[in-house]
Amino acid sequence: MDNLKQGQGTLELIINRRTVRSYNQKQLTQKEIDTIIHGAMRAPTAGNLMLYTILQVTDQELKDKLAITCDNQPHIAKAPLILIFLADMQRWWDYFKICKTEELCNDLGEVFETPKEADLLLACCDALIAAQNAVIVAEALGIGSCYIGDIMENIEIHRKMFNLPQWVFPITMICFGYPKGTKEKIPLQPRFPQKFIKFLNKYKRLDEQDFQEMFLNFKRSYDIKKAENIGQKVYFAKMAADYTKEMRRSVRVAIRDWINSENNGGKCND
Ligand SMILES: Cc1cc2nc3c(=O)[nH]c(=O)nc-3n(C[C@H](O)[C@H](O)[C@H](O)COP(=O)(O)O)c2cc1C
């Protein structure tokens, strides 16, 4: 019975979460921050390798700059706590070097493999799963949060700002803070009906009728480029937006550098 009650509390927490972008200036205590990090680090991690690093940004100048480099979002500068989740293979490759692993590969006549695309995706999985744990722990403490995907933009600037080496990629950033006013006043955003998101055994492509039903609860009000329906609106507002173009450029650079097999000591080529 106690387990059920506890479980219901966790479920309530998860299904009532909403993104919080406006923060009360009350600072988080060190204990709260440590609890959020502890929860993040208890997330599952591929092979228990912990292929991520969590970077806390406390310097106000850096926060102000992030508010600009991450697609001009002023709430970033005002967030009491900012954590950047870095997909990180550098730590292991630095350790392999210290362990003279390349020398052993040479002795054995084997190729010393450097990280490739798959390692990047796996490290991103680790970092994002840890990030979501942090969000849920914060929620349990009454602290709101907002993901910032735009941290993937401007890779050259972010590398310089945070001293990021070759095999470290900022996959997401999260702003945390106590909500200004009551969190419950922030509307819960609709989701598509489950039947369009969860399939049984086989993938199903949707037809026009499915899409009509799928969007019944969605209202998109962007007035953009003569768009007449949600598909056209979302395409122009999101997929063809300037920030998306910058994200695509930036991520392409990051992947190019990540898979560069010449072992240059993990430094970037900018
Ligand atoms: C990967 C990812 C990136 C996001 N990036 C941003 C962002 O840059 N700025 C922002 O204000 N919200 C961002 N969000 C929050 C989403 O806009 C938000 O989750 C979505 O609108 C649904 O609202 P809800 O979280 O309240 O359910 C991001 C969320 C995710 C998962």
The ligand as an SDF file (V2000), in Angstrom:
LIG
                    3D

 31 33  0  0  0  0  0  0  0  0999 V2000
   15.4290   18.7830  -26.3880 C   0  0  0  0  0  0  0  0  0  0  0  0
   14.5960   19.9590  -25.9340 C   0  0  0  0  0  0  0  0  0  0  0  0
   14.9910   21.2410  -26.2590 C   0  0  0  0  0  0  0  0  0  0  0  0
   14.2590   22.3320  -25.8200 C   0  0  0  0  0  0  0  0  0  0  0  0
   14.7260   23.6010  -26.0550 N   0  0  0  0  0  0  0  0  0  0  0  0
   14.0700   24.6650  -25.5460 C   0  0  0  0  0  0  0  0  0  0  0  0
   14.6010   25.9720  -25.6980 C   0  0  0  0  0  0  0  0  0  0  0  0
   15.6630   26.1860  -26.2980 O   0  0  0  0  0  0  0  0  0  0  0  0
   13.9190   26.9960  -25.1360 N   0  0  0  0  0  0  0  0  0  0  0  0
   12.7570   26.8110  -24.4520 C   0  0  0  0  0  0  0  0  0  0  0  0
   12.1970   27.7960  -23.9460 O   0  0  0  0  0  0  0  0  0  0  0  0
   12.2170   25.5620  -24.2880 N   0  0  0  0  0  0  0  0  0  0  0  0
   12.8470   24.4930  -24.8210 C   0  0  0  0  0  0  0  0  0  0  0  0
   12.3530   23.2260  -24.6180 N   0  0  0  0  0  0  0  0  0  0  0  0
   11.0920   23.0330  -23.8840 C   0  0  0  0  0  0  0  0  0  0  0  0
    9.9560   22.6820  -24.8400 C   0  0  0  0  0  0  0  0  0  0  0  0
    9.6040   23.8320  -25.5730 O   0  0  0  0  0  0  0  0  0  0  0  0
    8.7830   22.1350  -24.0330 C   0  0  0  0  0  0  0  0  0  0  0  0
    9.1750   20.9380  -23.4210 O   0  0  0  0  0  0  0  0  0  0  0  0
    7.5560   21.8770  -24.9290 C   0  0  0  0  0  0  0  0  0  0  0  0
    7.0510   23.0740  -25.4390 O   0  0  0  0  0  0  0  0  0  0  0  0
    6.4520   21.1320  -24.1790 C   0  0  0  0  0  0  0  0  0  0  0  0
    6.0820   21.8540  -23.0380 O   0  0  0  0  0  0  0  0  0  0  0  0
    6.1260   21.1640  -21.5850 P   0  0  0  0  0  0  0  0  0  0  0  0
    7.5560   20.7950  -21.2820 O   0  0  0  0  0  0  0  0  0  0  0  0
    5.6190   22.2400  -20.6480 O   0  0  0  0  0  0  0  0  0  0  0  0
    5.2400   19.9740  -21.6390 O   0  0  0  0  0  0  0  0  0  0  0  0
   13.0690   22.1320  -25.0680 C   0  0  0  0  0  0  0  0  0  0  0  0
   12.6940   20.8290  -24.7470 C   0  0  0  0  0  0  0  0  0  0  0  0
   13.4460   19.7620  -25.1580 C   0  0  0  0  0  0  0  0  0  0  0  0
   13.0260   18.3690  -24.7550 C   0  0  0  0  0  0  0  0  0  0  0  0
  1  2  1  0
  2  3  1  0
  2 30  2  0
  3  4  2  0
  4  5  1  0
  4 28  1  0
  5  6  2  0
  6  7  1  0
  6 13  1  0
  7  8  2  0
  7  9  1  0
  9 10  1  0
 10 11  2  0
 10 12  1  0
 12 13  2  0
 13 14  1  0
 14 15  1  0
 14 28  1  0
 15 16  1  0
 16 17  1  0
 16 18  1  0
 18 19  1  0
 18 20  1  0
 20 21  1  0
 20 22  1  0
 22 23  1  0
 23 24  1  0
 24 25  2  0
 24 26  1  0
 24 27  1  0
 28 29  2  0
 29 30  1  0
 30 31  1  0
M  END
$$$$
